[in-house]
Amino acid sequence: AVQQEAAVARRHMDAAKAAEERYQHLHLLHSENIEQVPSMQEHLTQARESVAAVERRLDLVTDELREAQDEAAAAAQDAAEARRDQVVAEQRLDQAIQGV
């Protein structure tokens, strides 16, 4: 009976020692993670700033594209008007030639 109790006590002591080692390991990991938090926060801040810069650039490019589209539409209207003026001028020239 004493030997059984001693064996049980050894198993409990081994389990306690293993639990203590596991606790120390987890505590170390936790400490390392805590130390990394400021660095992670800095990376996150930099990433957010980069995203904001890209969004601002995208807004600028979108505005430039919109302006270019407006200018292209205006140029197309000018071209259409110039073609109409050309047709009218050719008709007047034909009339002038026929009238001579």
Secondary structure, 3 states (H helix, E strand, C coil): CHHHHHHHHHHHHHHHHHHHHHHHHHHHHHHHHHHHHHHHHHHHHHHHHHHHHHHHHHHHHHHHHHHHHHHHHHHHHHHHHHHHHHHHHHHHHHHHHHHC
